[in-house]
Amino acid sequence: MALLYVAGVDLTTALAGLGIGRGDRVAIALPNGPEAILCFLAAALVGTAAPLNPNYTEEEFRFFLGDTRAKALILPQQGAEAARRAAGESVPVIRVLRPEGGGFQFKPEGRVGEAKTLTHPAPDDIALVLHTSGTTSTPKRVPILQRALAVSAR
């Protein structure tokens, strides 16, 4: 497994240390940028990444957090109040910080779970969960396997 070291911090190990493991859905509501890319990759390697539009309303966040059964929600250091309110007490928030010395750091705002051992994802593990609206206007989950993500990246 390729580990994501950023200024001496391994983001995959950090997520596992917070209690994220295979099969756990990690919602990510970050604006486009390095944080979004690195958090997506870390979440997809440790568990399942569930990227969300950071501009969703509180009601939309509630729906997507519930539909994905997110175990945690990664948010930027500041802002994202609609997402934070939607998470409430049921979905732990993890802020991604950019310390002055460089790199990234996770700061949980509550207990996520017991630390887990980092394991390699299997080809048939779900790497990513997206949503599509389809014809009924009700968003539907679209799970994408590690195998499919690897083929697409290749």
C-alpha positions in Angstrom: 0.0 0.0 0.0 1.3 3.4 -0.9 1.3 5.5 2.2 0.6 9.2 2.1 3.4 10.9 4.0 2.9 14.7 4.2 5.6 16.5 6.2 6.3 13.4 8.2 2.7 12.5 8.9 1.1 9.4 7.4 -2.5 10.2 6.8 -3.5 6.6 6.3 -2.0 5.6 9.7 -3.6 8.7 11.3 -7.1 7.6 10.0 -6.6 4.0 11.2 -5.5 5.4 14.6 -8.8 7.3 14.8 -10.7 4.1 14.3 -11.3 4.0 10.6 -10.9 0.6 8.9 -11.9 -1.4 5.9 -15.6 -0.9 5.0 -15.9 2.3 7.1 -17.3 5.2 5.1 -15.5 8.5 5.5 -17.4 11.5 4.2 -15.2 14.3 2.9 -16.6 17.9 2.4 -13.5 19.9 1.4 -13.0 22.5 -1.3 -10.9 21.5 -4.3 -7.2 21.5 -3.4 -4.4 19.4 -1.9 -6.4 18.6 1.2 -9.3 17.2 -0.8 -7.0 15.0 -2.9 -4.9 13.7 0.0 -7.9 13.0 2.3 -9.7 11.3 -0.6 -6.7 9.0 -1.2 -6.2 8.3 2.5 -9.9 7.5 3.1 -10.0 5.2 0.0 -7.0 3.3 1.1 -8.0 2.9 4.7 -11.8 2.5 4.3 -14.2 4.0 1.8 -14.2 7.6 0.6 -17.5 9.4 0.3 -16.7 12.8 -1.2 -19.5 15.4 -0.7 -20.0 18.8 -2.3 -18.9 21.3 0.4 -21.7 23.7 -0.8 -24.5 21.3 0.1 -27.2 22.6 2.5 -27.5 21.2 6.0 -30.5 19.1 4.8 -28.5 17.7 1.9 -25.6 16.8 4.2 -28.0 15.0 6.6 -29.3 12.9 3.7 -25.8 12.0 2.4 -24.3 11.3 5.8 -27.2 9.0 6.6 -27.3 7.4 3.2 -23.6 6.6 3.2 -23.6 5.6 6.9 -20.5 7.8 7.4 -18.4 6.8 10.4 -16.6 10.2 10.2 -16.7 13.5 8.3 -13.6 15.3 7.3 -14.0 19.1 7.1 -11.6 22.1 6.5 -10.0 23.8 9.4 -12.6 26.6 9.3 -16.1 27.0 8.0 -18.4 24.2 6.7 -21.0 25.0 9.4 -23.9 23.3 7.5 -21.9 20.1 7.4 -21.0 20.4 11.0 -24.6 20.9 12.1 -25.8 18.0 9.9 -23.2 15.7 11.5 -24.5 16.7 15.0 -23.7 14.1 17.6 -24.0 11.1 15.3 -21.1 11.6 13.0 -17.7 12.5 14.4 -16.0 15.5 12.7 -12.3 15.4 11.8 -10.8 18.8 10.8 -7.8 18.8 8.4 -5.3 21.4 9.5 -2.3 23.0 7.7 0.2 23.8 10.4 2.6 26.7 9.7 5.5 24.3 9.3 3.8 22.7 6.3 2.0 19.5 5.7 -1.4 18.4 7.0 -2.7 17.1 10.3 -6.0 15.6 11.4 -7.8 17.0 14.5 -10.8 15.0 15.6 -13.5 16.9 17.4 -14.8 13.9 19.2 -14.2 10.2 19.6 -14.3 8.3 16.2 -13.5 4.8 17.5 -10.9 2.4 18.8 -7.6 2.5 16.8 -7.4 -0.1 14.1 -4.5 -1.8 12.4 -3.9 -0.5 8.9 -4.5 -3.2 6.3 -4.3 -3.4 2.6 -7.6 -3.0 0.7 -8.8 -6.0 -1.3 -9.6 -5.6 -5.0 -13.3 -6.1 -4.2 -13.5 -3.7 -1.3 -15.5 -0.5 -2.0 -13.0 2.4 -2.4 -15.5 5.1 -3.2 -19.2 5.9 -2.9 -20.6 8.5 -5.2 -24.2 9.6 -5.7 -26.2 10.1 -8.9 -29.7 11.5 -9.1 -31.0 9.3 -11.9 -34.5 9.8 -13.2 -36.4 9.8 -9.9 -34.5 12.8 -8.5 -33.6 10.8 -5.4 -29.9 10.4 -5.2 -28.7 6.8 -5.5 -25.5 5.3 -4.1 -22.9 4.2 -6.6 -20.2 2.1 -5.0 -16.9 1.9 -6.9 -14.6 -1.0 -6.1 -10.9 -0.7 -5.5 -10.3 -2.8 -8.6 -12.3 -0.4 -10.8 -10.6 2.7 -9.3 -7.2 1.2 -10.0 -8.2 0.4 -13.6 -9.5 4.0 -14.1 -6.3 5.5 -12.5 -4.2 3.3 -14.7 
